[in-house]
Every structure is written in C-alpha cells, then in structure tokens.
Amino acid sequence: MADKKFVIPSKRYKGDTSVVSARLPIDMIKDLDKIAENTGRNRNEIIMLCLEYAIDNLDSDGKEG
C-alpha cells in the first residue's frame, strides 16, 4: 500500500481581516458545507482555499500569475 500523507497547507494570508458578504445559491452553500464536513474545515476556510486557488490560476488578459 502506498504511503498516504496528511497535508494541511499553512495559512497564506495573515494579519487583519475584513468581512465580505456574498449572495450564493443555496445549492452551492450546501456543497460547501458538505466539503467542510468531509475535510474538518469550516465553510470560511473552504471559501478562502477556493478563492486562493482561483487567484493563483487566473488567466486575465492572457497573462498568468
């Protein structure tokens, strides 16, 4: 059996925070809650990880990064 590693990435953003409100479809919130439950993270952490991934992989005006 291959060795499985449990990896928790360090928090990328530190320091002051601000509250941002967003209207999301109920089905998306349910999906986020399922992911949070399955991973032991909270909804906010899942949303932040998704946003970090999107920012890191955004290709706007043909330029990466």
Sequence and secondary structure as in RCSB ss.txt:
>XXXX:A:sequence
MADKKFVIPSKRYKGDTSVVSARLPIDMIKDLDKIAENTGRNRNEIIMLCLEYAIDNLDSDGKEG
>XXXX:A:secstr
           S  S          HHHHHHHHHHHHHHT  HHHHHHHHHHHHHHT EETTEE 
